[in-house]
Amino acid sequence: MALKATVHKVKLQIADMDRHYYAEHTMTLARHPSENDERMMVRLLAFAHHANESLHFGRGVSAEDEPDIWQKDLTGAIELWVQLGQPDEKTLRKACGQARKVVVYSYSGHGAQVWWEQIGRKLKGLENLVVVDIGAGSVTSLAALSAKNMTLSCTIQDSSTYMASLDDSVEVTMEIRHPLPS
């Protein structure tokens, strides 16, 4: 018998002062059997950073041809493709060819550093690609906020991100790897 997804109910309040976006999103989030709490919470964090009315979760780990999160315009063209983890060069080139903007959130500490050292030089020409690394300590702390029913708030200001539950809060450290800030 195949394992089923774990369902999480989430109420996410977002105050993104950098984009002037303030909203509450109530969602049902399915966690694939192969997905851990760290990855699921990074998905929520990525959603908060790009949130708008037309942003949707993809099938993620259960579909290779679909991102973790995406946004399409009214014609069906992909405006934003958000991928988690350490995708290979072929996947990223394909995504950059299909979407106006592609954002990768890497989050596995030293493994993400090694991945970037191996692939970073090959991706320099992809102008619609952004790669963000989330600190390993932040990911562990985010995972501690995970629950079957979550009420979370995410505050983004001056490129700093804070995620809070009713009981705890996390300051999320992120580093932009590509394109390098000038």
C-alpha positions, -999 to +999 in steps of 0.1 A: +000+000+000+014+034-010+019+060+017-004+090+015+004+127+019+002+143+053-023+172+053-014+204+071-038+233+076-021+266+075-031+302+082-003+324+070-003+361+076+022+379+054+035+414+060+061+421+032+071+456+038+097+455+009+069+447-016+040+464+003+021+432+003-001+424+033-025+394+033-036+363+050-036+330+032-055+300+044-044+269+027-043+231+029-007+219+023-001+183+014+033+170+025+044+142+002+056+110+020+091+117+009+091+153+020+104+162+055+093+191+077+123+211+067+114+210+030+077+217+037+086+248+058+110+261+031+081+258+007+059+279+030+088+304+033+092+306-005+055+311-009+055+340+016+084+357-003+064+356-036+028+356-024+001+371-045-034+360-056-022+340-086+007+321-068+001+283-065+018+252-052+028+228-078+030+190-074+066+195-064+084+162-055+057+141-072+062+158-106+095+164-124+081+188-150+064+211-125+079+235-100+073+235-062+055+269-066+045+288-097+026+317-110+010+319-144-005+349-162-040+348-177-027+333-210-011+304-192+025+317-196+047+310-166+056+342-148+074+326-119+089+292-113+101+284-078+122+253-072+135+240-039+167+221-033+196+214-057+182+211-092+206+200-120+217+223-148+194+208-174+163+213-152+173+250-145+180+258-182+146+243-191+128+262-164+146+295-174+134+288-210+098+284-199+094+311-172+100+348-171+117+344-137+131+313-119+140+313-082+158+284-065+159+281-028+187+258-016+187+249+020+209+219+030+239+236+045+272+222+033+255+201+006+240+233-009+275+249-009+290+220-027+261+219-052+266+256-059+304+253-063+298+226-089+270+242-109+273+280-103+298+287-131+276+269-156+246+291-149+262+326-152+244+333-185+209+327-171+197+363-165+162+353-153+176+330-126+179+339-089+195+314-064+189+319-027+206+298+000+187+295+034+210+289+063+209+254+078+202+267+113+172+287+100+158+256+083+161+235+115+143+263+134+116+266+107+110+228+109+104+232+147+074+254+138+057+226+118+024+212+130-007+197+116-026+230+122-004+261+119-011+297+125+020+315+112+030+351+105+058+361+082+074+395+083+097+407+056+115+440+059+148+454+046+156+419+032+152+403+067+126+376+072+109+365+104+085+336+107+065+332+139+040+307+153+019+314+184+048+299+205+081+307+188+097+328+162+126+324+138+148+349+120+156+334+087+191+339+073+193+339+035+221+346+010+217+355-026+241+334-046+230+343-081+230+369-095+256+383-072+246+417-057+266+445-072 
